[in-house]
Amino acid sequence: MMECFASNLNKNLLGFGVKVLPRNYRAVNLFVGMFAAIPLMALPVDALQVKVTPTNPKLGDTLSVEINLDNPQSGSNPTVSVGQKTYPAFAIAPSKYRAFVPTTPLETAGIRKFRISGDGQVQNLVVKVSDRKFPVQRINLPPGKAGLQATKLELTRVAAFKALQTPQKYWSGSFLKPNAGRISTIYGVRRYYNGKFAKDYYHRGVDYAGATGSPVTAPAAGRVALVGRVSQGFRVHGNVVGIDHGQGVTSIFMHLSRINVKEGDLVKPGQLIGAVGSTGASTGPHLHWGLYVNGQSVDPTPWRTNVFN
C-alpha cells in the first residue's frame, strides 16, 4: 500500500514539474517523515560536573574538587568522600561548590578513589597522588625542652580551632608571606629527636627566621578564632594566634613574643597580628606558620603561588 501511494504521489508531482527521486527513496523518507512530528524524549544529562586540581598532585598538596550542578534541587551541599573520610563542599558561586581534600607526608603515595555526591547524582573518580621526598633533620633538645608536654587546655583549644569548617569564605586570591624573614625550615621535614626517629612527626608548617619583635602579619583575610598565651597554659605552642579563613582553611602562628589581636577580630591580608618570638617549645626566635585544611596540616607554599578563589 505504501508503494502504490508513493507511485501516485510521483505522478501528481510530475504534473507540477517537480523532480521525483527513485521510488524506494521516497517511500523511506515518507516513512521517516511520519515519525518526525513525534517529539523525541531528551536524553538525561549528567548534572554533576567535577574538576580536580592540581592535575599532578604530590603528598602535602591540597586537592581542590570543584563541583558544578546544573539545577540544584535538594538544598544540601555536595560531599566528597575519599576512603572513610567525607569532606564538605561549600558554595563558591551560583550552582558551583568546592571541597578541599588534604594530603600529608604520613600518607602513602598512589591512587585515591573519590566519590562525589550531590543532588541525587554520584560520580566516582580516581586521582593519583605522587610521592615526595622530605628532608630529614636531627634535633638535639636541651634537658629543659626534651620532655616538654602540651597541657590539656592547649591541646583541646588547638584541636577545636583546627577542626573549624566555617561555611563563609573570607579569603580571596593567593596568600602572602606572614613574615619578611628567610625560610629556615620547610614543610614536611621528618626529624630525629635526640637520636630517636619521630615516626608520626612531620614539620607541620613553614618556619621564618625573623628577628625577635619583627612583625607577623595575616597571610589572608579571616576571623581570629584562637588567641593563647603561655600564662594560660600554652606550654608548647607558646603565645599563639589562629585565623579562620573559612571553608575548612585555618592558619596558626606560634612562638610569638607579642599578640596584637583578640578573638573575634576580622583581619585583612597584611594586617599586623603579632611579633616573632621564642615562646613555648622553641630553640630560638622564629615564626612557625601552619596551614590546616579540614584539620590536616598541608604545605602552605602552593597557597602562595596558586589561587584557590
N, C-alpha and C positions, 0 to 999 in steps of 0.2 A: 504493500500500500504506500509505503514511504517512497519507493522508486517511481510509481505512477504519478504521485503528487509532484515529485521533483520534475518529471518529464513534462507534465502540463505547464508547470511554472516556467520551464525553459522556453516553451513555445510562446507563451504570453510575453515574456521579456524580449524575445527576438523581435516581436512586433513593434516594440518601442525602441529598437536599435540598441538594446543593451547586450554587451558581450557576455556570453554564457560560458562558464567553466565546465569541465567534464562532469558527467552526471554523478559519479560517485563522490567527487569533491563537494558538490552542492549538498548531497544528502548528508554527508558527515557534518558539514558546517551547520546545516539546518538542525541536525540532532543536538549539536553543541549549543546552538542558539536557544533551543528550547529550555536549557538549564541556566543560561546566562542571566536570566531575570531573577533566579533564586539567589538571595543574598548568602554569601559564604560566611560561616561562623569564624570569627577571628581566633587565631591560634593563641594559646596562653603565652604571655611574655614574662620571662623571669624578672620579677620586680626587685631582686636582690643583686645589686652590683657591688663588687668588692675590689678594693685595691690595697695591696700591702707594700709598704716601703720601709727601709731601703730594699732594693731588689737583690742585693747580695749581703745580707746581714752577717755580723760576726758576734761572738759572745761578748756581752757587755752593751750591745746596741739596744735601743728602744725600737720596737716594731710598731709602726703606725698602721692600723687597719681602718680604712675609710669605707663606709657603707652608704650606698645610695638606695633609697626606697622610692619607687615611682609614685605610689599612692599610700602613704602610711595610714593605716586604719585602726590598729589595735590601741594606740595611745601609749604604749610602752616602748621604751628604747630597745634596740637590738642588743645582743650579747655576743661575746666571742669566747669560746671555750678552747683551751689547749690542755690536753690531758685531763687532770682532775680539777684544774683551776678555771674559773669563769671571770671574765673581765667585763665591766660595764662599758657601753658605748654612750657617749654624750653628744648632744646636738651641737653642731658647729655651723650649720646653715640650714635653710628650709629643706626638709627631706634628706639631709645629709648628717651622718653620725660618724664618730671616730672612737675607737678603743685603742689604748696603748698596752702592748704586751712587753714586759721587761725580760731581758736575758742577763745572766750573771756569769762570772768566771767559775763558779762552783758547778755549773751545769755541764752536761756532755754535749759536744757538737753533734750535729746530724739533723735528721728530719723532725719537723714539728707538724702535727696534724691539727689544723684549725677547723673548728665547727662554728660557723656564723649563723645565728638565728635571729629572725626579725620579721614581724608581720605575717606569720604563718609560713614563711619561706626559710629554707635551710640550704646552706652551701658549705661544702667541705673543700678545704684547700690543703695543700702540702707545701711547707716552706722549709728550705734548707738553711740552717744556721751554721756557718763555718767556724772552725776552731780559731783560736787566737792565743799567741804566746804572751804570757805576762811575766814581767821581770820578777826575780826573787831577791829579797833583801835579808840580811842577818842583823838583827837588832839585839843589843845587849842593854837591858834596862837596869838602872841602879837599884839597889835594895829597896829604896822608898817607893819606886814606881812599879816594880816587877809584879807584885801581888795586888795591885790596886783593883778593887771591885766596885762596880756601879751600885748605887743604892736602889732600893725597891721603888722609891718615888721617881728617881731618874729614869729607870727602865720603863715604868708604867707610862709616864708622861711622853717620853720619846716614842714609844711604840704606838700610842694613840695618835700622835702627830703624824707619823709616817703612814698610818692607815687611812688618812683622810681621802675621801673621794667626793669633794665638793662639786656639784653639777656646774656651777658658774666657772667660766674660763676667764681668768684675769689677765694672762699674758698675751702678748702679740709680737710676732717676729722672733728673731734669734735672741739668745741670751747673751748677756755681757759678762766680762770678767768682773768678779767681785772685789779684786784687789790688784794693784799695779805691780806687785812683786813677781819674780820669776817663779815658775812651777818647779817645786823641789821634789815632789812625789806624784806620779801619775796615778790614774785609776787602775785598780785591778792587781796591784803588786801583791805577790804572795810573800810571807815572811816566816823566818825562824826567830823565835824569841828565846834568848839565852840558850841557843843551841837546839831548841825543840821546835819542829815544824808545826805551825798552827794550821791544822787540816781544814777547819771550817772558816778560816780567815781569808779575806782579801781586802785590800785598801779600798774602802767604800767612799771614794771621793777623790778630789784633787787638792793637793797642798800648795799654798802660795807662801814663799819665804819673805813675807813682808816684815818690815821692822816693827817693833813694839809701838803701838799707838797709831800706825798707819791706817787710813780709812778702809772700812769694809762697806761695800755698797750692794744694794739689791741687784741681782742679775736680770730680773724681770719683775713685772708688776705682780702684786699679790697681797694677801692679808697676813699679818703677823699672827701666827697661831700658837707659837711657843716662845716663851722667854724664861730661861732658867739661869740660876746663879749658884756659884759654889756655896754660898752661905745658905742656900735652900737644900743642899744635898746633891748637887750635880757634880759628883766627885770625878767622873771620868770625862764627861763632855766639857766640863768647866763652864764658864759663862757662855751661854748658847742662845742663838736666835733661830727660829724656824719660820719659814714663809710658805704659806699655802698658795700655790699658783693656780689651783683649780683643776678639776677633772683628773684627779689622781696624781698630780705632779707637785712635789714639795722639795724645798731646799733647806738644808740645815747648815749653820755656820758655828764652828766650835772653837774653844780655847780663847775666847775674846777677852780683852782687857777692859773693855767698856761697852755698854749697851746703850743705844740711842733711841730705841723704840719700845713700845709696850704692846701687849697682846690686844688684838682688835684693830690696830693701825693698818690702814691701807697704804702701801708703798708703791712708788713708781720706779721704773728702771733707772739705776744710777743713784738712787737716794741713799744717803748715809744711814746705816743701821747699827754700826758699832766700830770697834777698832781691834787690830791684831794684838794678840797676847800669847800667853803660855800657861793659861789656867787649865786645870784638870790633868788628864794623862798626856802630858806634852813634855818633850825633852828640850824644847827651845821655842822661841817666838815663831809662830806661823799661823796661817788661816787654813782650816780644813773646811772645804765646801763639798757637801754630799748632796747629790740629786737623786731623789727617790721617785719611782713610778709604780703606783699601785703596791706600795710597801717594799719594793725591792730596789737596791742601790744599782743604778745604771751609770754608764760613762757620761759625764756632763759635756765632754768635748763636742760630740756631734750636735748638741743643742746650741752650741755657739756658732756652728757653721751651717747647719740645716735649719730651715724654718718650718716648725710644726704649728702652722697657723690653724 
